[in-house]
Structures are given as structure tokens and as C-alpha cells.
């Protein structure tokens, strides 16, 4: 009995040590990452230092000011509107250009203008283009017609990216350690305890892996929403067409008003005719 409790105590201590070491590892990684941004120098010296990661650079000028540039992780989204002669053909051409740039079309659709039938067709196309190529892609799209509006938004997710990566690495080390502990267990109770902890760690690994994959996809591919419109057709009728159209519309409105008036008066006319006929019949009978 003592052996059983002693073994279980050892397992629990190992689990506790694994959890504590995981927390300490996360703190050490956080400190290590923070240390990559620290520069210790006299203010009257000027130099540039590259970190071991090869992604950060520090510049200290004569005035003592320091700047740090790192490999930033940004999610870029672009919205633009372009006016072309043929909206459908424009969207088809943009779709071909996306493939040529190594991207893909997320969605696209085209429709007649809801507000003005004479304005022609409109359409939207949402594409994903490699982040490094989107400026060239936008330039090529601009050749198709007249760019009437364009906005670029960049969301910095560097901090979240580093945090998720560090937490994922730490959990993967915990999983390996727990697997080693599982191989040391001798009782059913010990196995269940370790497997429960393994299940929790693996669930967090799956969640963080999904989040990291999402961030990588959004960072590597910019999302571009392009609205494609057609120019309004130019017509010269010197006001005659508008005048005829207004007169026809006025005539139709007047006919509609008369129909509505007849609809209101018809029941009243039926009642009056019925009462008048009854009065005449009654009067004739009384005279006889």
C-alpha cells in the first residue's frame, strides 16, 4: 500500500514539476524575447547591432535616441473602386491577373445597379494576393480603368504572433514530458491522471495551432476587395425625351387617380341607385 501511494506521490510531483517548468519556460522565453529589444550603450556612441534572430536591428544616434525595426507581422486589407467599360469583362480580367500573381479569388459577383438602371452593371471581387506582390497587383489593376477610390489598412499582429508561437512551443515540450511520465506510471489511477493532463495540453496545442495558421495565412496573403463599375451612358435629347417621359408619367398618374376615385364612388353609386329604385317602386304602389 505504501508503495502505491509513494508511486502516486512521485507521479503528482512530476506533473507539478512539468507544469511549473512550463510556466518558467514561458517566462524565460518572454524575457528572452524582451531581451532582444534591449540595447545597453553609452549615449555618445553610435552603432548598429543585429540580434541572433537576424530580424531585429538597433540604431543609436549621437543624441542617444534608439530605434528598433523588427520583422513585423501585419494583416493588410485593401478596398478600391475602379470604373471600366465592361464590368463583367473587368472582373474576368482581374481573376486572371490574380492567378498570375500567385493568388486566388475568394468570391465575386455582378449585378445591375439597384438605384439607377441607366448606370450600367456593377460588381465586386474579393481576392487574396501574396503580401509582397499586392502593390504590383494594384498597379496592374489600375491599368484596366479609372481608379476612383482606394484605401489600405494594415493591422499589426506581431505581438500576438510571437506570443502564440512561444506558448505553442512551451506546450509541445510539456506534451513530450507528460508522455515520458505516462511511460513511468504503474497504476490505473496514475495513468488516468496523466492522460487527463495530456488531453488538456493537446487541446490547447490544437487551439493555438489553428490560431497560428490563421495568422500566417492572413499575414502572407493580403485581402483585396475591388468594386467594379461602368460609366453612366452619355445621351443628348435636348430635354424632349424627359418632357415626353414626364407627360406620359403624368397621364398614367391621372388614370390611376381616376381608377381609385371610381373605386371609392362605385359602392356609393350602387347604394344610391338601390335606394332610389326602392323609393320609386313604393311610391307607385301607394298611388294604385
Secondary structure, 3 states (H helix, E strand, C coil): CHHHHHHHHHHHHHHHHHHHHHHHHHHHHHHHHHHCCCCCCCCCCCEEEECCCCCCEEEECCCCCEEEECCCCEEEEEEEEEEECCHHHHHHHHHHHHHHCCCEEEEEEEEECCCCHHHCEEEEEEEEEEHHHHHHHHHHHHCCCEEEEEEEEEEECHHHHHHHHHHHHHHHHHHHHHHHHHHHCCCHHHHHHHHHHHHHHHHHHHHHHHHHHHHHHHHHEEEEEEEEEECCCCCCCCCHHHHHHHHHHHHHHHHHHHHHHHHHHHHHHHHHHHHHHHHHHHHHHHHC
